[in-house]
Amino acid sequence: MGVMTKVVRFTEFGGPGVLSVVDEPDPTPGPGEAVVDVEAIGLNRAESMFRTGTYIEPTRLPAGLGYEAAGTVAALGEGVERWSVGDPVSVVPAFSMNDYTVYAQKAVVPARAMVPRPVDAVTGAAVWMPFLVAYAGLLEPGVLRPADTMLVTAASSSVGLAAMAVANRIGAVPIATSRTHAKAGRLIEAGAAQVIATGEEDLVARCREITGGRGLDVVFDAVAGPGVETMAGAVRPGGTIVIHGRLSGEPAVFPTETLPDLVMRSFTLFAMAKDPERLRRAAAFISAGLAAGDFAPQVDRVFEGLDSVVEAHEYLESNAQVGKIVLKP
């Protein structure tokens, strides 16, 4: 038997308990691929949905998990010239989890999905997915501009926190939503100008009050579903709702009753992450924010060892976290 590595796999859909750790032969990179010695893994809601068979693409069983990791290059496949063995890298979501996964001690990934890692491994596993989503949804299409007021739903998520940091870096004003005021203090510390507790306050009235009656310029929404119609009532004429997730699991309905002057956008991160030139620009923006100290991932908790993956996924689904959950294999 050759050298083995530990990998997380599952053979049926279900809760965190379907995940198990197995020994597999060390991976070998093919053309255009690299093997990464994984030091830290960033957990994402997409992986929970992939595990339950409710993600945006069907899950092919048996399956693995993981979009986001940090480590060092261990081996390079044919035709990979940009990288050298030993380079510190982060792996970004530029592939399908049906093809590649990173919940492992060693992971083979497409070389195009790696970016330089000028930070420690935990930071490197926690920063890219959230900030790439914020960049792709807000800055690349020119939706968010200085002085704009933006409502961020699911603001305590890693993507929500990144969107607020991006807003603050360019001079926009982020307003966070949370179901209650329990997380308000932490959201203000994380950069929110205001926090609206949607279970305790009238969202539209508070947005109108905060904006002096003008209305929101942008909504950055992770929830979709029927709440979109409510948020539309808080947006100024010509404003934009950007939908980047569907945590509600319900269809989003355009508010046709009032036919507002409203732009609704949706996007997937993969369209940008799979385009080398667009990813290069995004990486430059995020790296500059890291270097300036404006972008720092909010790491809520670090789990030690792949054997704690079930516990980590249970915590992911508890919604108790503010920011990113990281697993160190």
C-alpha positions as CSV (number, residue, x, y, z in Angstrom):
1,M,0.0,0.0,0.0
2,G,1.3,3.5,-1.0
3,V,1.1,6.7,0.9
4,M,-2.4,7.5,2.0
5,T,-4.3,10.7,2.8
6,K,-7.5,11.3,4.8
7,V,-10.5,12.6,2.8
8,V,-14.1,13.4,3.8
9,R,-16.7,11.5,1.8
10,F,-20.4,10.7,1.9
11,T,-22.5,8.1,0.1
12,E,-26.0,9.3,0.8
13,F,-27.8,12.6,1.3
14,G,-28.7,13.8,4.8
15,G,-27.5,15.7,7.9
16,P,-23.9,16.1,9.0
17,G,-23.9,12.5,10.2
18,V,-23.6,11.2,6.7
19,L,-20.0,12.6,6.5
20,S,-17.2,10.2,7.2
21,V,-13.4,10.3,7.0
22,V,-11.7,7.7,4.8
23,D,-8.1,6.8,3.7
24,E,-7.4,7.2,0.1
25,P,-4.1,7.0,-2.0
26,D,-2.3,10.3,-2.2
27,P,-3.7,12.2,-5.2
28,T,-1.6,12.7,-8.4
29,P,-2.1,15.8,-10.5
30,G,-3.2,15.5,-14.1
31,P,-2.5,18.2,-16.8
32,G,-3.4,21.6,-15.6
33,E,-3.8,20.4,-12.0
34,A,-1.9,20.8,-8.8
35,V,-1.9,18.9,-5.5
36,V,-2.2,21.1,-2.4
37,D,-1.1,20.2,1.1
38,V,-4.2,21.5,2.9
39,E,-3.6,23.4,6.1
40,A,-7.1,25.0,6.5
41,I,-10.5,24.6,5.0
42,G,-13.2,27.3,4.8
43,L,-16.7,26.0,5.3
44,N,-19.6,27.4,3.2
45,R,-23.3,27.0,3.2
46,A,-23.1,25.6,-0.4
47,E,-21.4,22.5,1.0
48,S,-24.2,21.9,3.4
49,M,-26.7,22.1,0.5
50,F,-24.4,19.8,-1.6
51,R,-24.5,17.3,1.2
52,T,-28.3,17.3,1.3
53,G,-28.8,17.2,-2.5
54,T,-30.4,20.7,-2.5
55,Y,-27.5,22.7,-4.2
56,I,-27.7,24.5,-7.6
57,E,-26.3,21.5,-9.3
58,P,-27.2,17.8,-8.7
59,T,-24.8,16.0,-6.4
60,R,-23.2,12.8,-7.9
61,L,-22.8,10.1,-5.2
62,P,-20.5,9.0,-3.8
63,A,-19.2,12.5,-3.2
64,G,-16.8,14.8,-1.4
65,L,-17.0,18.4,-0.2
66,G,-15.1,21.6,-0.3
67,Y,-14.6,24.7,-2.4
68,E,-12.2,26.7,-0.3
69,A,-8.8,25.9,1.3
70,A,-5.3,27.2,2.0
71,G,-2.0,25.4,2.1
72,T,1.1,24.9,0.0
73,V,1.7,23.4,-3.5
74,A,2.8,19.8,-3.1
75,A,3.0,18.7,-6.8
76,L,2.3,20.1,-10.2
77,G,0.8,18.5,-13.3
78,E,1.8,18.9,-16.9
79,G,1.6,22.4,-18.3
80,V,1.4,24.2,-15.0
81,E,4.0,26.9,-15.2
82,R,2.8,29.7,-12.9
83,W,3.4,27.8,-9.7
84,S,6.3,26.0,-7.9
85,V,6.3,23.3,-5.3
86,G,6.2,25.0,-1.8
87,D,4.3,28.1,-2.9
88,P,1.7,29.2,-0.4
89,V,-1.7,29.3,-2.1
90,S,-5.4,29.6,-1.5
91,V,-7.9,27.5,-3.5
92,V,-11.0,29.5,-4.7
93,P,-14.4,28.2,-5.9
94,A,-13.6,27.8,-9.6
95,F,-14.8,24.3,-10.1
96,S,-17.7,21.9,-9.5
97,M,-17.6,19.8,-6.3
98,N,-18.6,16.9,-8.6
99,D,-15.1,17.2,-10.1
100,Y,-12.9,18.5,-7.3
101,T,-13.1,18.8,-3.5
102,V,-10.8,20.1,-0.7
103,Y,-12.0,18.5,2.5
104,A,-8.8,16.5,2.7
105,Q,-5.2,16.5,4.0
106,K,-4.1,16.6,0.3
107,A,-6.3,17.8,-2.5
108,V,-5.9,17.9,-6.2
109,V,-7.4,21.0,-7.8
110,P,-7.3,22.8,-11.1
111,A,-4.2,25.2,-11.1
112,R,-6.5,28.0,-12.4
113,A,-8.4,27.8,-9.0
114,M,-5.3,28.8,-7.0
115,V,-4.4,32.4,-6.0
116,P,-1.3,33.6,-4.1
117,R,-1.6,33.5,-0.3
118,P,0.2,36.4,1.4
119,V,-1.5,35.6,4.7
120,D,-1.6,32.7,7.2
121,A,-3.5,29.6,6.3
122,V,-6.7,30.2,8.4
123,T,-7.0,33.7,6.9
124,G,-6.2,32.3,3.5
125,A,-9.1,29.7,3.9
126,A,-11.6,32.3,5.1
127,V,-11.2,35.3,2.9
128,W,-11.6,34.4,-0.7
129,M,-15.1,33.0,-1.1
130,P,-16.8,35.9,0.8
131,F,-14.9,38.7,-0.8
132,L,-15.1,37.2,-4.3
133,V,-18.9,37.0,-3.9
134,A,-19.1,40.6,-2.8
135,Y,-16.8,41.8,-5.6
136,A,-18.6,39.8,-8.3
137,G,-22.0,41.0,-7.2
138,L,-21.3,44.6,-6.3
139,L,-18.2,46.0,-7.8
140,E,-17.5,44.3,-11.1
141,P,-20.9,45.1,-12.5
142,G,-20.7,48.7,-11.1
143,V,-23.8,48.2,-8.8
144,L,-22.3,49.8,-5.6
145,R,-20.8,53.2,-5.7
146,P,-19.4,55.6,-3.1
147,A,-22.1,57.3,-1.0
148,D,-24.7,54.5,-1.8
149,T,-26.7,53.1,1.0
150,M,-26.8,49.3,0.9
151,L,-28.9,46.8,2.9
152,V,-27.2,43.5,3.6
153,T,-29.3,40.5,4.5
154,A,-27.9,37.5,6.4
155,A,-25.3,40.1,7.5
156,S,-23.6,37.9,10.1
157,S,-22.6,35.4,7.4
158,S,-19.1,35.6,6.0
159,V,-20.4,37.0,2.7
160,G,-22.5,39.5,4.5
161,L,-19.5,40.7,6.6
162,A,-17.4,40.9,3.4
163,A,-20.0,43.0,1.6
164,M,-20.0,45.5,4.5
165,A,-16.2,45.7,4.4
166,V,-16.3,46.3,0.7
167,A,-18.9,49.0,1.1
168,N,-16.8,50.7,3.8
169,R,-13.6,50.5,1.7
170,I,-15.2,52.4,-1.2
171,G,-17.2,54.9,0.9
172,A,-20.6,53.4,0.7
173,V,-22.9,52.9,3.8
174,P,-23.8,49.3,4.8
175,I,-27.0,48.5,6.8
176,A,-27.1,45.1,8.3
177,T,-30.2,42.9,8.9
178,S,-30.5,40.2,11.6
179,R,-33.5,38.4,12.9
180,T,-33.0,39.9,16.4
181,H,-30.8,42.5,18.0
182,A,-28.7,39.7,19.7
183,K,-25.9,40.1,17.1
184,A,-26.2,43.9,16.7
185,G,-23.1,44.8,18.7
186,R,-20.9,42.4,16.8
187,L,-22.3,43.6,13.5
188,I,-21.6,47.2,14.4
189,E,-18.0,46.2,15.3
190,A,-17.8,44.4,12.0
191,G,-18.6,47.7,10.1
192,A,-22.3,48.0,9.9
193,A,-23.5,51.6,10.0
194,Q,-26.9,50.5,11.3
195,V,-28.6,47.2,12.2
196,I,-32.2,46.4,11.6
197,A,-33.8,43.5,13.5
198,T,-36.3,42.1,11.0
199,G,-38.2,40.1,13.6
200,E,-38.6,43.2,15.8
201,E,-38.8,46.2,13.5
202,D,-40.6,47.3,10.3
203,L,-37.9,46.9,7.6
204,V,-39.3,49.3,5.1
205,A,-40.0,52.0,7.7
206,R,-36.5,51.7,9.2
207,C,-34.8,51.9,5.8
208,R,-36.8,55.0,4.9
209,E,-35.9,56.5,8.3
210,I,-32.2,55.8,7.9
211,T,-32.0,57.2,4.4
212,G,-34.0,60.3,5.2
213,G,-36.9,59.0,3.1
214,R,-34.8,58.5,0.0
215,G,-34.7,54.8,0.0
216,L,-31.9,52.3,-0.5
217,D,-29.6,52.3,-3.5
218,V,-28.7,48.6,-3.3
219,V,-29.9,45.5,-1.5
220,F,-27.4,42.6,-1.3
221,D,-29.6,39.6,-0.6
222,A,-28.7,36.0,0.4
223,V,-32.3,34.9,1.2
224,A,-34.5,35.5,-1.9
225,G,-38.0,34.2,-1.6
226,P,-41.1,36.4,-0.7
227,G,-39.0,38.8,1.3
228,V,-37.8,40.4,-2.0
229,E,-41.1,42.0,-2.4
230,T,-40.8,43.6,1.0
231,M,-37.3,44.9,0.3
232,A,-38.4,46.3,-3.0
233,G,-40.6,48.7,-1.0
234,A,-37.4,50.1,0.7
235,V,-35.5,50.7,-2.5
236,R,-35.3,54.1,-4.2
237,P,-36.6,54.3,-7.9
238,G,-33.9,52.9,-10.1
239,G,-32.2,51.1,-7.2
240,T,-30.9,47.5,-7.5
241,I,-31.5,44.2,-5.6
242,V,-28.7,41.8,-6.1
243,I,-29.6,38.2,-5.1
244,H,-26.6,36.0,-4.4
245,G,-28.2,33.2,-2.4
246,R,-31.5,31.4,-1.8
247,L,-31.5,30.6,1.9
248,S,-35.3,30.8,2.0
249,G,-35.6,27.9,-0.5
250,E,-38.7,29.7,-1.9
251,P,-39.1,31.4,-5.3
252,A,-38.3,35.1,-5.5
253,V,-41.2,37.1,-7.0
254,F,-40.7,40.3,-8.8
255,P,-43.0,42.9,-7.2
256,T,-45.3,43.3,-10.3
257,E,-48.3,44.8,-8.4
258,T,-46.6,48.1,-8.2
259,L,-44.3,47.7,-11.2
260,P,-41.5,49.7,-9.4
261,D,-38.6,51.2,-11.3
262,L,-36.3,48.5,-10.0
263,V,-33.3,46.5,-11.2
264,M,-33.0,42.9,-10.0
265,R,-29.8,41.0,-10.6
266,S,-28.6,37.5,-9.8
267,F,-25.2,35.9,-10.5
268,T,-23.0,32.9,-9.7
269,L,-19.5,33.2,-8.5
270,F,-18.3,30.6,-11.0
271,A,-18.9,32.8,-14.0
272,M,-16.1,35.1,-12.7
273,A,-13.9,32.5,-10.9
274,K,-13.6,30.4,-14.1
275,D,-12.5,33.5,-16.2
276,P,-8.8,34.0,-15.6
277,E,-8.8,37.7,-16.4
278,R,-11.9,38.5,-14.2
279,L,-10.4,36.4,-11.3
280,R,-7.1,38.3,-11.7
281,R,-8.8,41.6,-11.2
282,A,-10.8,40.4,-8.3
283,A,-7.7,38.9,-6.6
284,A,-5.9,42.2,-7.1
285,F,-8.7,44.1,-5.4
286,I,-9.0,41.7,-2.5
287,S,-5.2,41.5,-2.0
288,A,-5.0,45.3,-1.8
289,G,-7.8,45.3,0.8
290,L,-5.9,42.7,2.8
291,A,-2.6,44.6,2.6
292,A,-4.3,47.8,3.7
293,G,-5.9,46.1,6.7
294,D,-9.4,46.9,5.4
295,F,-10.3,43.3,4.7
296,A,-9.9,40.8,7.5
297,P,-12.1,37.7,7.5
298,Q,-14.2,37.3,10.6
299,V,-13.3,33.8,11.7
300,D,-15.9,32.6,14.2
301,R,-14.5,29.2,15.1
302,V,-11.7,26.9,14.1
303,F,-12.3,23.1,14.3
304,E,-9.2,20.9,14.7
305,G,-8.9,17.7,12.6
306,L,-11.0,16.2,9.8
307,D,-12.6,13.9,12.4
308,S,-14.4,17.0,13.7
309,V,-16.2,17.6,10.3
310,V,-19.5,16.4,11.6
311,E,-19.4,18.7,14.5
312,A,-18.3,21.6,12.2
313,H,-21.2,21.0,9.9
314,E,-23.7,20.9,12.8
315,Y,-22.3,24.3,13.9
316,L,-22.6,25.6,10.3
317,E,-26.3,24.7,10.3
318,S,-26.9,26.2,13.8
319,N,-26.7,29.8,12.4
320,A,-25.0,30.7,15.7
321,Q,-21.8,31.9,14.0
322,V,-20.8,35.4,13.1
323,G,-18.4,35.0,10.2
324,K,-16.4,32.0,8.9
325,I,-16.0,28.5,10.2
326,V,-12.6,27.0,9.5
327,L,-11.6,23.3,9.7
328,K,-7.9,22.4,10.1
329,P,-7.3,18.9,8.7
